Amino acid sequence: MTDKQDLRKQCGQLYHEIEEKGWKVVKQGAEAITIITEFYPGEPCILKSRPEKRWRHPILDQKLTRKRCLIEARLLAKCHAVGVNCPLLYFLEPNRGQIFMEYIGGPSVRDYIKEFVSEEEYETSLAPLMKIIGSEVAKMHMNDIVHGDLTTSNMMFRSVETLEPVFIDFGLGSVSESEEDKAVDLYVLERAIASTLPDSAALFHYVLEAYAKTWKQCKPTLRRYDEVRQRGRKRTMVG
Ligand SMILES: Nc1ncnc2c1ncn2[C@@H]1O[C@H](COP(=O)(O)OP(=O)(O)OP(=O)(O)O)[C@@H](O)[C@H]1O
């Protein structure tokens, strides 16, 4: 099947709007399609749409789509309220599984940091960024926002001049007091940084240092994070 046929099949009705209006598809994932369009005239905006899944029962599908969409929008709004850097939420169509949000124009943290090759560069250029990431994640967690997929691809820059990471993709997130959920967020982040930058173990200390500085009551979560890490290690050793 060609990409176009695939897109037509996956998007259904939305496909015609994409074609007619010349919208740009950024990502066509299994769950969602992300498109650059306009919300205010002349201003690029992101439309994240979760089209109908024909393999699911229609009522269940609508319920799940609506739920994920509402959770994502709620988390964006909550992040905004507590000062975590994330795209502005413009508009929501839960019954169509659509969220319109601010377009973030810069590269992802992943694409930015993978250009750094030496450990010296990590220290001088990336330590400040790691501290900002640690402090932003602490702000999320102290407000019971769990991201659910804290990878370096899910952090983008508005521009490389400011180097302030903007957190995207709260589609797997939740509002949760659970130390385990927060610890898993930290572990996923550690693994994501390690997979983007080999020999970067030292860098993650900056993340944790800023995390602890921002969130004074984080000790139980950090203890849980140590346990999650040990479990992760054992799993890797067993294969
Ligand atoms: N606000 C945004 N501004 C610019 N680009 C974005 C924005 N949101 C998403 N993107 C781009 O679209 C891609 C896919 O978005 P996102 O990660 O939210 O969806 P997904 O992974 O397909 O969905 P999900 O994990 O919820 O099923 C991102 O990797 C990023 O490149």
The ligand as a Gaussian input file, in Angstrom:
#p B3LYP/6-31G(d) Opt

LIG

0 1
 N        3.090000      21.211000      19.498000
 C        3.889000      20.685000      18.580000
 N        4.676000      21.495000      17.805000
 C        5.481000      20.986000      16.839000
 N        5.556000      19.682000      16.548000
 C        4.805000      18.828000      17.285000
 C        3.932000      19.279000      18.318000
 N        3.304000      18.219000      18.836000
 C        3.753000      17.158000      18.175000
 N        4.666000      17.507000      17.244000
 C        5.391000      16.638000      16.300000
 O        4.580000      15.529000      15.995000
 C        5.183000      14.314000      16.443000
 C        4.112000      13.377000      16.988000
 O        3.436000      14.009000      18.062000
 P        3.107000      13.251000      19.405000
 O        4.385000      12.681000      19.957000
 O        2.307000      14.153000      20.276000
 O        2.166000      12.103000      18.870000
 P        2.261000      10.508000      18.818000
 O        3.503000      10.017000      19.454000
 O        1.973000      10.102000      17.422000
 O        0.977000      10.229000      19.667000
 P        0.658000       9.349000      20.947000
 O        1.965000       8.979000      21.617000
 O       -0.198000      10.249000      21.819000
 O       -0.105000       8.187000      20.414000
 C        6.212000      14.747000      17.480000
 O        7.280000      13.838000      17.567000
 C        6.660000      16.088000      16.927000
 O        7.624000      15.923000      15.896000

